Amino acid sequence: MSIVVLISGRGSNMLAILEAGLPVAAVLSNVPDAAGLALAAQRGVLTRAVSHKEHPSREEFEAALAAEIDRHAPRLVALAGFMRVLSAGFVARYAGRLMNIHPSLLPAFAGLHTHERALAAGVKLHGCTVHFVTAELDHGPIIVQAALPVRPHDDAASLAARVLALEHLVYPRALRWFLDGRLVIEGGIVRVKGNDAQLLYSDRD
């Protein structure tokens, strides 16, 4: 029933997962000095660094990362600010049990700099998406989304902070749904058994 969480930086979503009481077996990072590793270790969670810089190819890095993941035999692998594009082979290895959170309402604004792009596009709603990972970047089946209105005073930093608060709410929720066996994929569409909403809307500043 355990989760392995992959991070590259501060680990705020990882911390939200831990604080939600989800069963995290290990936190792994491709950045040895990622701040999130220290946060996890302080909470008694096993941490390991698998640096991509120590491997001459993506294939060798991913093989080392997969070996470390598989040591824990997790039911689910959660990407939480993991800033490496994963190969189709790696994704296939964990197909159906590899999850990510992305700071936009996918399929809009896949990739990086989502908040700046949302503001430049003049969208009136923005948010985040939890999805299953597929070989196509940021385009896997959507599990849950959280949306909020873009305020006239928002800049990229304020919008990012508001969206991040929603990320911390919906990512643990989606992981728990998975562990409880409540997610069903039919025709590429994810449904949740029961009455839980797959869209959260917040109008708070």
N, C-alpha and C positions, 0 to 999 in steps of 0.2 A: 504493500500500500504506500510505499515511500515515493518521494519526489527528489530528483537531483536538479538543482537550480544553477544555471549558467549566467554569469555576470561579467561585465568588463569595467565597471566603475563603482559609483557610490553605493549601489545596491538598495535603493529606496523601495523598489518593488519587492525585492528579496526580503527586506525587513518586514514589509506588510504581510508577506506570506508567512513568515515566522510568527509574527504577532497574532495572526489569525489561528494559530495552533495547528497548522497543517504539518504532516509528517515529513520533514525534510531530512534526508539521509546525508546529503553533502551539498556544499556550495563550491562550485568550480569556477575559475576565472582564467582567461587567456592573458590577463595582466597581473603579474605577480604582486604588485603593490596596490591593487585595487582596494579602495577604502571599504568596500562591502565585505571583503574577506575578514577584516578585523572585526567588523560588526557581527558577522556570523560566529566567529570564533569566541567572541565575548559571551555569546549565548549558548555555548557548548556544542555548536554544530561543527562537524568535520569539514575542513576546508583544504583545497588543493589548488595549486596554480599549474596550468599547462600552457606555457607561453608559446604563442605562435612564432615568436622571433627565434626560438631555439630549434625550429624545424625548417629544413630547407625548402619544403614544398607544402602546399595546402593538404595534399593527401597524407603526408606523414604527420602533420599537425592533427588532422582529424582522426587518424588512426590512434594517436596517443590520447586524444580527448575521449574517443569512444571507449578505449580500454579503461580509462579512469571511471567513466560513467558506468560501464558494465560491471565494475567491481561491486557496485552497490545494488545491482539488479533492480533498478527503479521501475515502478509502474508507469511513471510519467517523467518527462524531461521538460523543464520550464525555462524558457529564455526570458531573462529579466534584465534588459539592457545589455545583452550580449552583442557586441559590435563587430561580429564577423559574419560574412555571407557564407552559408553552409552549402556544400556541394549536393547535387542530386543524390549521390550515393549515400552520403551521411543522412540526409533526410529520409531516404528509403529505409535505412537501418532502423529508424525509430518511427516509422509511418504510423499515424493514428495515435501516437502517444508523445508527440512533440508539439509544444504549445508556445505561443509568443504573444506579447502585448505590444501594440504599435500606437504611437501618439497621433492618430488621425482616425476619421471615420472612413475606414477602407470601404471601397477601393480608391477613394480619393486620397491623394498625397502619400502614395507609397514611397518608401525610401527615406531620405534624410531631410532635415530642415522643414519639418512639417508645419510648425507654427508660423514661421516666416512666410511660407508659401500660402498658407490659409489666409493670412492677413493680406497678402498681395493679391489674392484672388477675390477678396471681398466677401468671403462666405459669411453667412449669418449664424451658422451652427458649426461647431467643431467638437472634437472629443477624442476618444480612444477606442480601440478594438482589440479584443482577445480572439485569436484565431488559431486553428491548427496550421502547422507549418507544412508547406509543400515546396516543390522544387522552384516554383515561380515566386520570386521575392514578394512578400507581403500580400499574397493573394490566396491563401488557404481558406478553407471553410470558416465562416464567422460564427463564433460561439456567443459573444455578448458584446454590446457596444454601450458606451456612455457618452451623452451629448450635453453640451451647454451652449448658451448664446454667446456670440462674440460681442463684447461690449465696445462702445465707441472709444473708451480710454485704453483698451488693451494694446500692449505691445507684445513682442515675441516672448519676453520673460514672464510677464504677468499671465499671458495665455497658457504658457507652459506650466506654470505653477498651478493654475486652476485645473488644467487637464490632469496633471500628476495626482492631484487629490482624488480624482475619479478613478484613475488607474489603480490606486491603492484599495479602492472599494471593489472593483469588478474582477481583478485578476484572482485574488483568493477565492472569490465566489465561483469562478469558472473552474479552477483547479479542484475545488471541493465537489462540484457537479461531476467532474470526470471520475474522481476517486469513488464517488457514491454510485457510479454506474448509471448516471442519469442522462448522459449525452448520446444521442442517436444521429447518425449522418445518413440522410436519404437523398439521393440525387445531388450530392454536393452541398446540401442544406443541413445545418445543425439544428436539431430540436432538443429541448430539455423536457424530460419526463416530469410531469407535475405542472404547477401553475406559476413557476418563477419566471419573471419577465426577462427577456433577453435584450431589453433596452432600458437604460437608466437615464433619466433626464434631470438635470440640475440647473436651476436658474439663480444659484447663489453667486455673489461677487467673489 
